[in-house]
Amino acid sequence: MKAIALLRTRVVHSETAFAELVLWRLPKPAAGSAHGFKYRLAYVVNGVCVVRYDNETGKGDHRHFDGEETAYVFSTPDRLIADFERDIERWNHENRDA
């Protein structure tokens, strides 16, 4: 079985911000992950990625939020997207005066 693209979309939030979501189902887990998904979700504001969730090969599941990287516990694609959207809302709220 080859990798199957499940999602590839760009969501424009404003003239200066967009989110890009890419998700694949893999035939076997990527190195560092215990599940069969590969993903990259990014929120970019003024050309800077301020929120990102990914499972880079060998690095495992993790998230970047406002310059800090932390481990992420992946459960389902739906939960991943919900967590990502929650972090976008949080970042926008915390930076609304910037």
Phi, psi and omega per residue, in radians:
M1 nan 2.367 3.056
K2 -1.540 2.915 3.018
A3 -1.118 2.445 -3.131
I4 -2.013 2.150 3.083
A5 -1.248 2.145 3.122
L6 -1.771 -0.519 -3.066
L7 -2.711 2.338 2.998
R8 -2.673 1.819 -3.067
T9 -2.600 2.709 3.041
R10 -2.135 2.255 -3.129
V11 -2.009 2.050 3.129
V12 -1.446 2.163 3.129
H13 -1.687 -0.552 3.120
S14 -2.887 -3.074 3.101
E15 -1.106 -0.381 -3.060
T16 -2.064 0.075 -3.062
A17 -2.470 2.448 3.058
F18 -2.612 2.774 3.043
A19 -2.047 2.458 3.056
E20 -2.137 2.229 -3.110
L21 -2.140 2.178 3.130
V22 -2.319 2.244 -3.087
L23 -2.522 2.301 3.094
W24 -2.176 2.642 2.919
R25 -1.714 2.245 -3.102
L26 -1.789 2.704 3.080
P27 -1.191 -0.435 3.065
K28 -2.638 2.761 -3.100
P29 -1.023 2.519 3.030
A30 -1.237 2.663 3.116
A31 -0.951 2.239 3.128
G32 1.657 -0.148 3.128
S33 -2.086 2.626 -3.128
A34 -1.791 0.162 -3.086
H35 -2.238 2.928 -3.069
G36 -1.685 0.686 3.119
F37 -2.196 2.585 3.016
K38 -2.157 2.329 -3.071
Y39 -2.582 2.750 3.037
R40 -2.625 1.966 3.109
L41 -2.125 2.184 -3.067
A42 -2.350 2.465 3.030
Y43 -2.049 2.109 -3.031
V44 -2.042 2.257 3.130
V45 -2.224 2.180 -3.125
N46 0.908 0.694 3.088
G47 1.388 0.079 -3.118
V48 -2.036 2.266 3.081
C49 -1.335 1.979 -3.067
V50 -1.825 -0.355 3.061
V51 -2.412 2.288 3.077
R52 -2.607 2.388 3.004
Y53 -2.070 2.293 3.084
D54 -2.785 2.915 3.062
N55 -2.319 1.152 3.102
E56 -0.896 2.377 -3.106
T57 -0.912 2.218 3.129
G58 1.514 -0.304 -3.093
K59 -1.757 -0.422 3.129
G60 1.404 -3.048 -3.084
D61 -1.276 2.241 3.104
H62 -2.770 2.932 3.128
R63 -2.341 2.633 3.052
H64 -2.026 2.251 3.095
F65 -2.367 1.953 3.060
D66 0.928 0.759 3.042
G67 1.633 -0.129 3.135
E68 -1.919 2.427 3.118
E69 -1.875 2.292 3.104
T70 -2.376 2.774 3.079
A71 -1.154 2.635 3.082
Y72 -2.246 2.351 3.112
V73 -1.676 1.826 -3.134
F74 -1.354 2.350 3.045
S75 -2.121 -0.939 3.123
T76 -2.536 2.780 3.055
P77 -1.037 -0.685 3.131
D78 -1.101 -0.735 3.116
R79 -1.152 -0.694 3.096
L80 -0.988 -0.872 -3.111
I81 -1.144 -0.705 3.100
A82 -1.093 -0.749 3.111
D83 -1.110 -0.732 3.114
F84 -1.072 -0.835 3.137
E85 -1.101 -0.645 3.091
R86 -1.106 -0.718 3.123
D87 -1.199 -0.574 3.052
I88 -1.092 -0.827 3.104
E89 -1.040 -0.767 3.131
R90 -1.077 -0.820 -3.119
W91 -1.077 -0.784 3.130
N92 -1.080 -0.698 3.118
H93 -1.134 -0.801 -3.092
E94 -1.245 -0.339 -3.089
N95 -2.061 0.367 -3.076
R96 -1.127 -0.418 -3.129
D97 -1.687 0.031 -3.085
A98 -1.367 nan nan
